[in-house]
Amino acid sequence: MTSKRRRATGQHMLVDKRVAERQAEYARLGPDDVVLEIGPGKGILTRVLAASAGKVVAIEKDESFIPQLSNLPKNVYVIIADALVYPLPRFDKVVSNLPYVISSPITFRLLETDFELGILMYQKEFAERMCASVGDKQYSRLSVETYRRAECHVLENVPPSAFSPRPNVMSAIVELRPRPSPFPIGHPEAFTPVARALFSHRRKSARNALLCEQKILGDLLKGLDEGDPIFKRRRRPFLQRR
């Protein structure tokens, strides 16, 4: 894959080993840890992880990196596959520099599994939206969907000079700790369409915003008490953190 194509797909290789070492430190790896890495590329982070973890499973989609990944420590297992569809193995921690273009789908796929800790690199703007609280300028549906599933903190910002080719934006390392939802959810299958409706139609009342997702929410809307004043308000009362 050429540098031009990697820029187009959001794939920027980490070249600063000091950043990789800090990622491993954040993960507090030990000999009993099975670590998942998505998108190892040339293996700079992979080698750092292997020095502390018991086992590293690295999933790489791009076959052109096979030569660079063929001489790794014995506790590293490389899988050439698409992490968005390949059955994820059991792991304790995930430490990765994620391609920007798959940040959202791969993160929520990871959060469907059972693991202890994630140390993940994202585009800075995406990371800030993930971890934003009510009242923050970056607060969005991504913030709500993440908060529902995990605790999320930005650990540090990473400059473009740490990557090759250099991205045009800053990156950020995020700590992700899965946990049960901090608030009760009566209909989990409705959470995402409700959040999407409220954030996509911010100027509408809650009632009218929800009606925009009528095809998906279906019978759930029939139970709404349209006389309740809360349904005349906009999205904020439904989605603020407690």
Steps between C-alpha positions, in 0.01 A plus 500: 500500500646835400535800731236683296250218549580474871417868540170443322407210728610669822787257560800677652780287644635588844876555472574653841593213731472726804126536437466121471685458830263740673202312361637179650558676832141629505381141446699373801574172327604183680599143411141379540352752257374408155516820294313569177652738248304611193699633207859424608641625169878469520487371857656787699233489772475120468860447610459732795186316614667160461776603740252525791189296413461125517346484153426748222244432228543743211234527228618665179290541186776615264698202368785728389614514864558124524879531447532753786286282727675170426788545745319590821554351848361151557216623722346698209232340282421683176164458327458641149133596498253787521441575870154636420374156399752244631390324823697674771702270728479513877719777641553689825617833362502671161778740407488638145562791269173481312456611139289816519242373248393205718516675838128489572402151376805324646461672837139394538586151378763479772248620760277206410768270645617446856837658574669692779669802344556673167781743414407627155630766265244715317483824311494768772163641399343153508656429842364825642150419376523150649589631844293820504255580781173693494574866439817431304511636148591152371207324673331276243328168439846339503547635855172345615555167327847471654390608850228237493764228464826621653699756694706708258794737558748676272849420629715711269513669161740371234643726227503415127878458514453168683355342183596423144353626280419798720126557547362851470349482848603434859439159651420399857543194721181399678444271797182295468364291789187298421230490768124445528277791407490756785129556436212254447399425142156346462534430129869465403413447133340846493790690658696568181204613286375722783842661540531539124160667478565745782841605368401508134198724564626733769258780419195278529317408819587157642165366381545616142861385492399150609225488240771539237617148599149356502583217262770371733345579838161366394270405784719664762371839391143397567574496871607863515297730718478793263365716783826464695684836482833321455405403145462865409862566592801447282760225527706606803284360787518152347872475447684679777746308715417443862 
